[in-house]
Amino acid sequence: MAFSTSYSLALLSFILFSFTSWGTEARGFPISSLISKELFDTIFLHKDNNACPAKNFYTYDSFIKASRCFPRFGSTGSLTARKREIAAFLGQISHETTGGWPTAPDGPYAWGLCFKEEVNPQSVYCDSSNTEWPCYPGKSYNGRGPIQLSWNFNYGPAGKALGFDGLKNPEIVSNNSLIAFKTALWFWMTEQNPKPSCHNVMVGRYVPTEVDVAANRTAGYGLVTNIINGLECGKPNDGRVNDRIGYFQRYAKLFNVDTGPNLDCENQKSY
């Protein structure tokens, strides 16, 4: 199969970028060596505020225990890449669960993990055409947990991978802190073709297809946003995208790393 010159050059540049970003997994160095409870509490300054419905739900211990089920998370590549991935993950889940507003105390990006379930869902998020993961009568697959897991086709495989019945008992994601964090990390680490995993994007292991290159899906935090909610992409100066970026920039600074390029998905086509 013949490839265009532009695609070949783009692919070569991605491969070279990925090669220089790869590194051995940091075995023996747990996530807790990079994010202490003190740093976690600094990142999520107001998660246990009385105004937050998720008060006391998202604990540091649950995050650390959940991360142990995904040993490649925060352990792949250089120290900078490892910290950047953790900051990116926390930035995305903060936007998904934000309780911040422009004039909020300590700024709008100090209010991540304020919610554990979608407020006033507009539907039950049941894709009845999906026969592999059929909806259970009376159940709603609205956003829950740090990543706001949604739809039956996500609850089903997440539950299968993590050991709970996501179709019959989706409520557990907003009732069990450990499972909540596990679902967020499962989504982050799992490739869902044609989408790459968020993990591979952030650690430099994303190799774009010719379709990806044509859609301008360049590696970076913006592509992670496209994976999580592509409806926000392809739009100039989208407020939701900017909120995600704001959280990531604050956290990257706390981790003492740069954010890397391509923070937004303004010029990307969604999947």
N, C-alpha and C positions, 0 to 999 in steps of 0.2 A: 504494500500500500504506500503510495507516494504522499509525502507531507509537504506543505508549503514551506518556503524558505523562512517566512516570519514565524511559523509555528516551530520549526526546527530550532531556530535561534532562541525562541522563548523557552522551549523545553530544555535546551542546553543550559540556559542561565538559571532555570529553576533547579536543575540537577546539581550544578556547581554550588548554588546557594545552599541546597540541602546537604550536600557533601561536607561543606565547611561547618554546617550547624550540627551535624551528627556527633555523637560522642557516646562513650560507654555509659550504661545506666549506672547511677550512683548507688550501687548496692551497699547496704549497711548504713545508709544515711536516711533516716525516716523524714517524713514531711515535718515533723516536729522540730527537726534541726534547722529548718528554714523559716518556720512560722511558729513562734512561741505563743503561749496563751496571752501574754502581754501584747504582742503584735496583733493577734486576732481581735482582742478587745479594743485596740486602738483603731483597727480597720472598721469594725462594726460598733462604733461608739454608742449608737442609740438603739440597737436591736432589742434591748430589754426595757426600753422606755414604756411607760404605762400606756402611751398612745398606740403602741404597736401590738396588733393582734397576735403576733408570734412571740410575744414576750416569754423569755425563758425556754423557748422551744429549740432554737438552733444553738447547741452547745459546742464548745471547742472540742470536748471529748468525743462527741458524735462525729465531728468532721475528721478528726484524726483516725478514729476507728474505721470510718468509711473509706478513707484513703488507703488503708492497708489492704483493702480488697482490690485495689487497682495499683499494683506496685510500680507501673511505668509512669504514673501521674507524678509530676514534679521530680522525676528522677532521671529524665532523659536529656542528654546533651550537657553543655557546659553549665556552670553554676548560674550564669546570667540567664541562660535559656530556661533553667529549672525555675528560677524565681519569677521570670516573666510569665511562664505558663500558669503558675499559681495565681499571680496577680490578675492575669487575664480571666481565669476561671472565676475568681472572686468578684471581679468587675462585672462580668456577665450576670452572675446570680444576684448581685446587688441590684442591678437594674430591674431584673425580673421581680424582685421582692421589695422594691424601694418604697420608703415612706417619706422621702425627701421632697422638698419644695424649694423654690429659689431663695427664700429668706429664712430657711430652716436654721436652727441653732447648729453651729459648727459647719454650716454649709450644706448644700443639697446632696453631697456625696459622702455623708456620714450616717446615712439612714438605710443602709442595706440590710436585708434579712428582717424587714419589719412585718412582712406578711408571709403566711404559709399556705394560703389558698386564694385563688382568684376571687375578686369581689364582683358580685353580680354578673356571673357568666351569662353570655348571650345565647348559649346552646349547651347541649350535653356532650358535644364534641364526639359524636358517634359517626364514623364513616361506615355506613351500612354496606357499602360495596366491598369492604375488606372482609373476606370470608375466612382468612387465616386467623384473624383476631376478632371474632364476632363480639359485638356488644352484649352485655348481660342486661336483661330487662330491669329497668328502674335505676340503672347506674349512670352516673355522670362522669365523664372523663375530662373535666375541666382542669385548668392549671392548678397544680399542687407542688409543694416543695420548693427548694432553692432555684431550680431551673424552670419551675412551673410546667412540669410534665403534663402534656395534653394529648388527647385523642387515644382511641382504643388501640391503634396500631403502634403506639409508644408504650402504653400501660401494659399491654400483653407481653411483648418481648422483654421489657424491663423486669416484670415480675418473674418471667421464666428464668432470666439470667441471675436474678437476685434471691430467688426462693420464696416468692409470695405470689398469690393469685391476683394479678393486676386487673383482670377483667371483672372478677366477682367482688374484689375488695380494694377498689382504687383509693378509698378513704384512708387507708393505712399510710399513704404517702404524706398526709397532713396530720397524722396522729402519732407517728413514730419518727423521732428525730434522726435516728441512725439510718433507717430506710429512706428517709427524705434525702439525706446527703448521698446515699448510695445511688439513688435514681439520677441525681444531678451528675454524679461522676460517671455513671453508666452512659448517659447521653453524651457527655463530653468525650469519652474514650471510644465510643462505638461508631464505626463507619456505617453510614446508611446510604448505600449506592443510589444515585450518583454523587451524593455528598461525601466528602472525606470526613474523617473525625476531626473534631476541634483540636484534639491533642496533636495529631500529625501536622496540622497547620501551624500550631504554635511552636513546635520543636523542629520545624524545618524538614519534615518528611512528606510534605504534600507535593505530589508531582501532578501538574494539571494535564488534563486531556486537551485535545484540540478544541473541543467545545468550550472548555473552561477558559482557554486563552482568548477565544472569540468573544466570550462573555466578560472578559476583563476581570476574571476572578483571581486576583493576585494575592499571594500569601501575606497574611497579616491579620491583625485584630478585626479588620473590616470583614474579612472572609468568614471569620467565626460568627460575626453578627448575621451574615447571610445564611449560614448553616442553621442558626438558632431561629431566626425569624426573617426570612428573605423579603417579606412584605415591606420591610423598612428600607430596602435597598433600591437603588436606581432613582432616588429622589434627592434633590438638592437640599442640604442643610436640614435634614430630618431631625426633629427634636429628640426622638427616641434614640436614634443613633448617637447623637451628641451626648445624651445622658450616659449611655454605655461607655463612651470614650472618657467622659469626665471621671467616672468611677475608676476606670483602668489607669488613667493618668495619676490620680491620687494614690492608688495602691502601688503603682510602679515606683513612685517616689519614696514611699515608705519602705519598699524592698530595695531601694537604692539601685534600680536598673532603669534603662531606657525602655520605651514602649515598642521600639522597632517601627518600621514604615507601614503605610497603608492602613491607617486607623479606621477609615470609614468605608462604606460600600456604595457611595453616591454614584459611582460610574460602573457598578457591577450589575449584571442581570441576575435576578434571583433564580434559584433552582426550580 
